[in-house]
Amino acid sequence: MLIYEQLLDHQLQWALQEGSMHFEEKSAVHLTLRKITSRLDELKIPYAVAGGMALFFHGLRRFTEDVDILVTKKGLEQIHHDLEGRGYLPLFSGSKNLRDTESGVRVEFLVTGDFPGDGMPKPVAFPDPGASSVERDGVRWLNLPSLIELKIASGMTDPGRLKDLADVQELIRLLQLPADFAKQLQPFVQEKYAELRDSVS
């Protein structure tokens, strides 16, 4: 099966071309996103695009090699029932994530109620996609407060996810987010938001 990450690692010219196409919204990752969200709409499964592609949507345009999608536990079960073996295969037996067999791109699922970062219980959990998304151009995206809240909680609790805090710094800088944006966030992350904002002001 085609594996997108391996192509990026081993075919330099192709990887450079993909990178260029990504910023034109024509890369395999963008096409995979459009394809999977269209399938989810057909199946009436609530979702919100998260991760690097949500950053891209909100203005932090960087390359990413997968598609992260927030779904409910029930939605994930339906996804595997209806899509597995029909253009998508699990990364390994029992994996909650899928790979688009045409593009080779990974589609990773975040599940409502699970916890970001270290995965341990905390005041911030992955929200319901229906209540935390905005729609544009036929795609539902994780809204900005939810994206920032999850990124901060992740970076605060998992030393291996410090890049999530750097992502928030970049969003604050690019979007010129005000200090009182913190009021839209869960108290658990408000102090860290203020700290990150101070670091870029």
LINCOR-V540276 format. One line per field, one symbol per residue. ss: DSSP state (A for helix, B for strand, O for the rest). phi: phi as a letter, one per 30 degrees, with the letter a starting at -180 (. if undefined). psi: psi as a letter, one per 20 degrees, with the letter a starting at -180 (. if undefined). A space follows every 10 residues. Layout:
ss = ???
phi = ???
psi = ???
This chain:
ss = OOOAAAAAAA OAAAAAAAAA AAAOOOOAAA AAAAAAAAAA AAOOOOOBBB AAAAAAAOOO OOOOOBBBBB BOAAAAAAAA AAABOOOBBB OOOOOOOBBB OOOOOBBBBB BOOOOOOOOO OOOOOOOOAA AOBBBBOOBB BBOAAAAAAA AAAAAAAOAA AAAAAAAAAA AAAAAOOOAA AAAAOOAAAA AAAAAAAAAA O
phi = .dbedddddc bedddddddd dddcibdddd ddeddddddd dedhcdabdb idddeeddjc cbdbcbbcbd bddddddded dccdibjbbd daeiddcbbd ddciddcccc cejdcdidid eadcbddddd cbbbcbhibc cdddeddded ddedddcbed cddddddded deddchdddd eeddcdeecd ddeddddddc c
psi = qpoghhghhi nggggggggg hgijkjrhgg hgghghhggh ghiloprppa bhhhgggjin orqqjrpppp rrggggghgh ghhpimiqqq hrpiqiqrpo ighjppoppp pphrprdiiq priprprphh ikqqppkjqp qprggggggg gghghhiohi khhhhhgggh ggggilprhj hhhiqphhig ghggghghij .
